[in-house]
Amino acid sequence: MIDATATGVRAIHVERAPRPAYVRLEIPQDVDPGPAGDYASVRIYDDRGRETPYVLDPSMPATRPRAAAMEDLGYVDGRYTEAVFDAGTSGERYDAIALQSPAAALFNRVEAAISDDRHSWRIARADGLIYRLDREESGTQTIAIGPARARWIRIRIFGGERVPLDGATVGTAPMAGTQLRRLQCSSSVSHRDASTTIAFDCGVPRVGVRVVRFEGLQREFSRGVVVEASDDALAWRRAGEGHISRYAYGAARLAVATGDPGARYWRAVVADRDDPPIAGLRADLYGPTHALVFEARPFRSYAIAWGTAPDAPQYDLGEVLAHDPPRTFARATAGERRAAPRARAKGTRSNLVTAAVCAMLLLLGSATFVALRPPRG
């Protein structure tokens, strides 16, 4: 018995299936990770109000990295670089493909598809991102694609410029938080004191930002940037600094890394000095992707709730998945956010399951379920 203090609930939408299956849910941006950033208060409930075990960013058993031979490399002008890799005929499981590129700077969306015959392709990852801010700075050229055993992997790297590739390896997916996603934050641009400020409001507290990515219409420029974060839009703290540039020759550098654990408000201050502001300057924020994995059962609906408990739950499922990893994870999406019910009187103790049931009645009438659970292995 604990207080029903959930601050938010979202339905989880998955595909219908007659048997249990493991589901991978990317945690929505508005789910509060808590002061420690570990999502300790998150819980998953079914439509009967029962708490459902989950694993945060599950790590699969390590597999030996091995080279994937690059069979083809081409470029569709103005659209994408495409490469096809041969992972071999052993059938050994892999969870990610790590690209090898000599490019000094990268920031590109990537689509990964897999095939057993090189004719029929299945999209394994449509929204991957590779980035390198500088040869000496952190980034990733690894695309997590989930457990797979297909022989062929097709990579499309989107962007107006050709991306050079030297090869690739396949193996275990990277550690949690290395994959980035574009954050949904409102923004505004202002000019003052020989600088341009792009301010962001992400709508909820403790939104983690790893990279600020800029775009501009101007052909050539070179500017310093300071990134700041704030919890109240009044007191600001420095979160990162760097340099953005575009020249007639060579790769553009349009991203700046940050190091702040999380905030609602962000701003990037671009030093214009005696130059006019960069024409058409805008920016987007990118933060780490985190996911929950749980087992969905037939004819059950599920929801994610947060703010319900001070401590992270302890379930057997993490060790189970580490020992017996599934061949695939079905994907799921989170529905519209709703406020969760609260206890009415101060000091009232309420069964958390009862509160969850009330939330389900509001949220889960139309939720559906995941694909068939494959054999373990």
C-alpha positions in Angstrom: 0.0 0.0 0.0 1.5 3.3 -1.1 0.1 6.7 -2.1 -1.4 6.9 -5.5 0.7 9.9 -6.7 1.1 9.2 -10.4 1.6 12.4 -12.3 0.9 11.0 -15.8 -0.4 8.0 -17.7 -0.2 7.0 -21.3 -1.8 4.0 -23.1 0.5 1.7 -24.9 -0.6 0.8 -28.4 0.6 -2.6 -29.8 -0.5 -5.1 -32.3 -3.0 -7.9 -31.6 -1.7 -11.4 -31.3 -2.9 -14.7 -29.8 0.3 -15.5 -27.8 2.5 -13.5 -25.4 5.3 -11.4 -27.0 8.0 -9.1 -25.8 7.4 -5.4 -26.6 9.9 -2.6 -26.9 8.5 0.9 -26.0 10.5 4.0 -26.5 10.0 6.2 -23.5 8.1 9.4 -24.5 9.8 12.7 -24.0 7.3 13.9 -21.4 7.9 11.0 -19.0 9.8 12.5 -16.1 13.1 10.6 -15.6 13.3 11.9 -12.0 16.1 13.7 -10.2 18.6 10.8 -10.8 17.6 10.4 -14.5 16.9 6.7 -14.0 13.1 6.6 -14.5 12.7 5.1 -11.0 9.0 6.1 -10.7 7.9 4.5 -13.9 5.5 1.5 -13.8 3.5 -0.5 -16.4 0.0 -1.7 -15.6 -2.4 -3.9 -17.5 -6.1 -3.2 -17.8 -6.8 -5.3 -14.7 -4.6 -2.9 -12.6 -1.8 -5.5 -12.2 1.8 -4.2 -12.2 3.7 -5.6 -15.2 7.5 -6.3 -14.9 9.7 -4.4 -17.4 13.4 -3.8 -18.1 14.9 -0.4 -18.7 17.4 -0.4 -21.6 18.0 -4.1 -21.5 21.5 -5.2 -22.4 21.7 -8.3 -24.5 24.5 -10.9 -24.1 27.6 -9.6 -25.8 28.3 -11.1 -29.3 31.7 -11.1 -30.9 32.0 -8.1 -33.3 32.7 -9.4 -36.8 33.3 -7.6 -40.1 30.5 -7.3 -42.6 31.8 -7.2 -46.2 30.7 -4.1 -48.1 29.2 -5.4 -51.4 27.9 -2.2 -52.9 28.3 1.5 -52.3 26.4 4.2 -54.2 24.9 7.6 -54.0 21.5 8.9 -55.1 22.2 12.6 -55.9 20.8 14.9 -53.2 19.0 12.1 -51.3 21.2 9.4 -49.7 24.3 7.3 -49.7 23.4 3.6 -49.9 25.6 0.6 -49.0 24.8 -3.2 -48.8 26.7 -5.3 -46.3 27.1 -9.1 -46.1 27.0 -10.3 -42.5 27.8 -13.9 -43.5 26.0 -17.2 -43.6 26.7 -18.3 -40.0 23.2 -17.2 -38.8 24.9 -15.7 -35.7 22.8 -13.1 -33.9 23.7 -9.4 -34.0 21.9 -6.4 -32.5 23.6 -3.5 -34.3 25.8 -2.5 -37.2 28.7 -0.1 -36.7 29.7 1.9 -39.7 33.3 3.0 -40.4 33.6 6.4 -42.0 36.6 8.7 -42.4 34.4 11.8 -42.4 35.6 14.4 -39.9 32.0 15.5 -39.2 28.7 13.6 -39.5 25.1 14.2 -38.5 22.8 12.0 -40.6 19.6 10.1 -40.4 20.0 6.4 -41.3 17.6 3.7 -42.4 18.7 0.1 -41.9 16.9 -2.8 -43.7 17.7 -6.5 -43.6 17.2 -9.4 -46.0 17.8 -13.1 -46.3 17.9 -13.2 -50.1 18.8 -9.6 -51.1 15.5 -9.2 -52.8 12.9 -8.8 -50.1 13.9 -6.2 -47.5 12.4 -5.5 -44.1 13.0 -2.2 -42.4 14.8 -2.9 -39.1 15.4 0.8 -38.2 13.9 3.8 -39.9 15.1 6.6 -37.6 18.7 5.8 -36.8 21.2 8.6 -36.4 24.9 8.7 -36.8 26.9 11.6 -35.7 30.5 12.8 -35.1 31.0 16.3 -34.0 34.8 16.2 -34.3 37.5 13.6 -34.7 38.3 13.9 -31.0 34.8 14.2 -29.7 32.2 11.6 -28.8 29.6 10.4 -31.2 28.3 7.2 -32.6 28.3 5.6 -36.0 26.4 2.5 -34.6 22.8 1.8 -35.5 20.9 -0.5 -33.1 18.6 -2.6 -35.2 17.3 -5.2 -32.7 18.2 -8.9 -32.6 18.7 -10.1 -36.2 20.3 -13.0 -38.1 19.7 -12.0 -41.7 22.7 -12.2 -44.0 22.2 -8.9 -45.8 22.0 -5.4 -44.4 21.2 -2.3 -46.5 22.1 1.1 -45.1 20.8 4.4 -46.4 22.4 7.5 -45.0 20.3 10.5 -45.8 21.6 14.0 -46.6 22.6 16.2 -49.5 26.3 15.2 -49.4 27.9 11.9 -50.1 29.1 10.1 -47.0 32.3 8.1 -47.4 32.3 4.5 -45.9 35.2 2.2 -45.4 33.3 -0.8 -44.0 31.2 -2.0 -41.1 31.1 -4.5 -38.2 28.1 -6.3 -36.7 27.7 -7.2 -33.0 26.1 -6.2 -29.8 24.0 -3.0 -29.6 25.6 0.0 -28.0 25.1 1.1 -24.3 21.8 2.8 -23.4 21.6 6.5 -24.2 24.0 6.5 -27.2 21.2 6.6 -29.7 19.7 10.1 -30.2 16.3 11.4 -31.2 15.1 14.8 -32.1 13.2 16.4 -29.2 9.8 18.1 -29.6 10.4 21.6 -28.1 9.0 25.0 -29.1 11.6 27.6 -30.1 12.0 31.3 -30.8 14.9 33.4 -32.3 16.0 36.8 -31.1 18.9 39.1 -31.9 20.7 41.3 -29.3 24.2 42.5 -28.3 25.9 41.2 -31.4 24.5 37.7 -30.9 21.6 35.5 -32.0 19.7 33.5 -29.3 17.6 30.5 -30.1 15.5 29.7 -27.0 13.6 26.4 -26.4 10.8 25.3 -24.1 10.5 21.5 -23.9 7.3 21.7 -21.9 8.3 19.3 -19.1 11.1 19.3 -16.6 14.4 17.3 -16.8 14.6 16.9 -20.6 18.1 15.6 -21.4 19.8 17.1 -24.4 23.0 15.8 -25.9 23.4 17.8 -29.1 22.1 21.1 -30.5 22.0 20.8 -34.3 21.9 24.0 -36.4 20.7 24.8 -39.9 21.1 28.0 -41.9 20.6 29.3 -45.5 23.9 31.2 -45.5 26.6 29.5 -47.7 29.6 30.4 -45.5 30.0 31.3 -41.9 32.1 30.6 -38.7 30.6 31.3 -35.3 31.1 30.4 -31.7 28.2 29.0 -29.7 27.3 28.7 -26.0 24.5 26.4 -24.8 22.7 27.1 -21.5 20.0 25.2 -19.5 17.5 26.4 -17.0 14.7 25.0 -14.8 12.7 28.2 -14.6 13.9 30.4 -17.6 15.4 32.8 -15.0 18.6 31.3 -13.7 20.8 29.8 -16.4 23.8 27.4 -16.2 26.3 26.7 -19.0 25.7 23.3 -20.5 28.2 23.3 -23.4 30.1 25.4 -26.0 31.5 24.8 -29.4 31.9 26.2 -32.9 29.7 25.9 -36.0 30.9 26.6 -39.5 30.3 26.1 -43.2 32.8 26.7 -45.9 32.9 26.4 -49.7 34.9 23.2 -49.4 34.9 20.5 -46.7 32.2 19.1 -44.4 30.0 21.6 -42.5 30.2 21.5 -38.7 26.7 22.3 -37.4 26.3 20.6 -34.1 27.4 21.4 -30.5 27.5 18.9 -27.7 26.0 19.5 -24.2 26.7 18.0 -20.8 23.7 19.0 -18.6 21.7 16.1 -17.1 18.3 17.7 -18.0 16.2 20.9 -17.9 12.9 22.3 -19.3 14.4 25.4 -20.8 17.4 25.6 -23.2 19.0 28.3 -25.2 21.9 28.5 -27.7 23.7 31.8 -28.0 25.5 32.3 -31.3 28.2 35.0 -31.3 27.7 37.2 -34.4 30.3 39.8 -33.4 30.4 42.4 -36.2 28.7 40.1 -38.8 25.0 40.1 -39.5 23.1 37.2 -38.1 23.3 34.0 -40.1 20.5 34.0 -42.6 17.7 31.5 -41.9 19.4 30.2 -38.7 17.4 27.6 -36.8 18.2 24.7 -34.5 16.9 21.4 -33.1 17.6 19.6 -29.8 18.6 15.9 -29.7 18.5 13.8 -26.6 19.2 10.2 -25.7 16.7 7.4 -26.5 15.6 5.1 -23.7 13.3 2.1 -23.9 11.3 -0.3 -21.8 10.9 -4.0 -22.6 8.0 -6.0 -21.2 6.0 -9.1 -22.0 2.5 -8.4 -23.3 -0.2 -11.0 -23.1 -3.1 -11.7 -25.4 -6.3 -9.7 -24.9 -4.7 -7.4 -22.3 -4.2 -3.6 -22.6 -1.3 -1.8 -21.0 -0.3 1.7 -19.9 2.8 3.4 -18.7 2.5 5.6 -15.5 5.1 7.7 -13.8 5.5 9.6 -10.5 4.0 6.6 -8.7 6.9 5.5 -6.5 10.3 6.9 -5.2 12.4 3.8 -5.8 13.1 1.8 -9.0 11.4 -1.6 -9.1 13.3 -4.9 -9.0 12.0 -7.6 -11.3 13.4 -11.0 -12.5 12.8 -10.0 -16.1 16.2 -8.3 -16.5 18.1 -11.5 -15.7 15.7 -13.6 -17.7 16.3 -11.6 -20.9 20.0 -11.5 -20.3 20.1 -15.3 -20.1 17.5 -16.0 -22.8 17.3 -13.1 -25.2 14.3 -13.2 -27.6 15.0 -13.2 -31.3 12.9 -10.1 -31.9 11.2 -7.3 -30.0 7.9 -6.0 -31.2 7.6 -2.2 -31.2 4.9 -0.2 -29.5 3.9 3.5 -29.2 2.5 5.5 -26.4 -0.9 7.2 -26.7 -2.1 10.6 -25.5 -1.0 11.7 -22.0 -3.6 11.9 -19.3 -3.3 12.9 -15.7 -3.5 10.0 -13.3 -6.0 9.8 -10.4 -4.8 11.0 -7.0 -5.8 10.2 -3.4 -8.5 12.8 -2.4 -7.5 13.5 1.2 -4.2 14.3 2.7 -2.7 11.3 4.4 -5.1 8.9 2.6 -3.4 5.6 1.8 -4.5 4.1 -1.5 -3.8 0.8 -3.2 -1.8 1.7 -6.3 -3.5 -1.0 -8.3 -6.8 0.6 -7.7 -5.5 3.9 -9.0 -4.1 2.2 -12.1 -7.4 0.5 -12.8 -9.1 3.9 -12.9 -6.5 5.1 -15.3 -7.0 2.1 -17.5 -10.8 2.7 -17.7 -10.1 6.1 -19.2 -7.2 5.2 -21.5 -7.2 1.6 -22.7 -10.4 0.8 -24.4 -8.9 0.7 -27.8 -5.4 -0.6 -27.2 -4.3 -3.7 -29.2 -1.5 -6.1 -29.0 1.9 -7.4 -30.2 3.1 -10.0 -32.7 3.7 -13.6 -31.9 6.4 -14.3 -29.4 9.2 -16.1 -31.3 11.1 -19.0 -29.8 13.9 -18.0 -27.4 17.5 -18.2 -28.6 
